[in-house]
Amino acid sequence: MATVAVIDYGMGNIRSVSKALEHVSGGTRVVVTHEAEAVLQADRVVLPGVGALQDCVSEL
């Protein structure tokens, strides 16, 4: 099973993003994480934060 990591950097509506991905993914495992190892092991990575890139970079 493929895995999508949603990076949780303490901002944004992470739950909405993860639920939307689960809804459209067709069985893909969606993991919300702030751990580098989980991101490295994922098949795909989502960095949420439309319009908030500067704040995102500051938090990372």
Backbone bond lengths (Angstrom), bond angles and torsions (degrees), N, CA, C in turn:
res aa  C-N    CA-C-N  psi(-1)  N-CA   C-N-CA  omega(-1)  CA-C   N-CA-C  phi
1 M - - - 1.448 - - 1.529 108.85 -
2 A 1.308 116.43 132.17 1.461 121.85 178.35 1.530 109.91 -71.84
3 T 1.324 115.21 153.20 1.457 121.54 179.96 1.516 110.42 -124.26
4 V 1.336 115.52 136.29 1.458 122.41 172.95 1.520 107.08 -113.48
5 A 1.324 116.84 125.40 1.460 121.46 175.97 1.518 108.90 -98.64
6 V 1.322 116.05 126.06 1.458 122.19 173.57 1.522 105.70 -101.74
7 I 1.324 116.54 117.50 1.458 120.42 -176.16 1.524 109.76 -76.51
8 D 1.321 114.97 122.28 1.461 122.02 177.91 1.521 107.85 -98.19
9 Y 1.319 116.26 105.09 1.465 121.04 179.85 1.524 111.26 -110.06
10 G 1.346 115.88 19.43 1.450 121.04 173.18 1.509 115.60 86.82
11 M 1.324 117.79 10.08 1.458 120.93 179.96 1.522 108.87 -137.75
12 G 1.310 116.54 161.70 1.455 121.09 175.56 1.515 112.52 82.02
13 N 1.313 114.77 174.97 1.453 121.50 -178.76 1.528 108.88 -98.04
14 I 1.301 115.26 77.61 1.462 122.42 -175.38 1.526 111.17 -61.24
15 R 1.316 117.51 -38.30 1.472 120.29 -178.76 1.526 110.73 -61.68
16 S 1.321 117.68 -43.59 1.469 120.52 179.11 1.521 111.18 -62.34
17 V 1.314 116.60 -41.44 1.466 120.93 179.33 1.522 110.18 -63.66
18 S 1.319 116.99 -48.10 1.466 119.48 -177.83 1.527 111.57 -65.54
19 K 1.324 117.90 -39.69 1.467 120.47 178.60 1.529 111.24 -66.17
20 A 1.324 117.49 -39.04 1.468 120.73 177.49 1.521 110.48 -63.65
21 L 1.320 117.08 -42.83 1.465 120.55 178.33 1.526 111.08 -63.85
22 E 1.322 117.39 -42.24 1.466 120.39 177.27 1.526 110.72 -60.34
23 H 1.311 116.38 -38.61 1.464 121.63 -177.61 1.530 112.25 -66.22
24 V 1.317 117.50 -38.55 1.469 120.96 -175.00 1.526 113.89 -100.69
25 S 1.315 117.88 -4.38 1.464 120.08 -169.94 1.518 115.35 -83.09
26 G 1.303 118.45 -18.09 1.455 119.81 179.32 1.514 114.16 64.04
27 G 1.318 117.00 47.27 1.455 120.43 175.61 1.509 115.34 99.20
28 T 1.307 117.70 -1.93 1.461 120.50 176.93 1.520 109.18 -69.36
29 R 1.314 116.00 139.51 1.467 121.36 177.75 1.526 108.45 -79.79
30 V 1.325 117.38 126.46 1.463 122.58 179.52 1.523 107.89 -108.91
31 V 1.333 116.10 124.79 1.455 122.33 -178.35 1.520 108.79 -121.15
32 V 1.328 117.03 125.70 1.463 121.54 173.46 1.522 106.37 -94.45
33 T 1.338 116.63 125.30 1.455 119.48 -173.21 1.519 112.65 -150.98
34 H 1.310 114.44 157.69 1.460 121.48 170.00 1.535 109.56 -121.35
35 E 1.321 116.33 8.93 1.458 121.71 -177.26 1.528 111.24 -96.03
36 A 1.314 115.98 129.28 1.465 121.76 -177.63 1.524 111.91 -58.92
37 E 1.309 117.65 -39.17 1.468 120.94 -177.27 1.524 111.38 -62.53
38 A 1.319 117.53 -40.94 1.468 120.97 178.65 1.521 110.90 -65.44
39 V 1.321 116.73 -37.51 1.468 120.97 177.89 1.526 109.76 -66.26
40 L 1.309 117.24 -43.63 1.467 121.30 -179.61 1.527 112.12 -64.55
41 Q 1.318 117.68 -32.05 1.461 121.54 -178.53 1.527 113.19 -83.01
42 A 1.320 117.77 -14.53 1.468 121.41 -176.89 1.524 111.44 -73.55
43 D 1.332 115.28 151.63 1.463 121.06 175.55 1.524 111.52 -78.81
44 R 1.320 115.89 -31.07 1.466 122.58 179.16 1.522 107.95 -138.02
45 V 1.339 116.13 154.02 1.461 121.35 -179.76 1.523 109.21 -132.41
46 V 1.333 115.76 135.54 1.461 121.58 175.93 1.524 107.73 -118.49
47 L 1.328 115.17 128.16 1.456 122.01 174.94 1.525 106.62 -112.30
48 P 1.349 117.35 93.08 1.461 120.02 -175.31 1.525 111.71 -72.44
49 G 1.327 115.50 158.39 1.459 119.30 175.95 1.510 113.59 137.17
50 V 1.310 117.89 49.84 1.456 121.90 179.26 1.524 108.93 -56.12
51 G 1.321 116.54 126.71 1.451 121.34 177.33 1.511 114.61 78.39
52 A 1.308 118.16 5.12 1.461 120.76 -176.80 1.521 111.60 -129.01
53 L 1.325 117.25 32.07 1.462 119.89 -174.79 1.523 112.15 -60.46
54 Q 1.311 117.90 -42.53 1.465 119.83 -179.06 1.528 111.17 -61.21
55 D 1.332 117.31 -44.08 1.463 120.74 177.31 1.521 111.01 -65.03
56 C 1.320 116.38 -38.67 1.459 121.70 178.19 1.519 110.51 -60.24
57 V 1.312 116.89 -49.66 1.466 121.71 -179.05 1.524 110.15 -61.27
58 S 1.312 117.19 -39.17 1.466 120.93 178.97 1.523 111.56 -62.60
59 E 1.332 117.10 -37.97 1.459 121.29 -179.21 1.521 112.80 -76.06
60 L 1.320 117.17 -28.63 1.463 120.16 179.88 1.506 109.89 -72.85
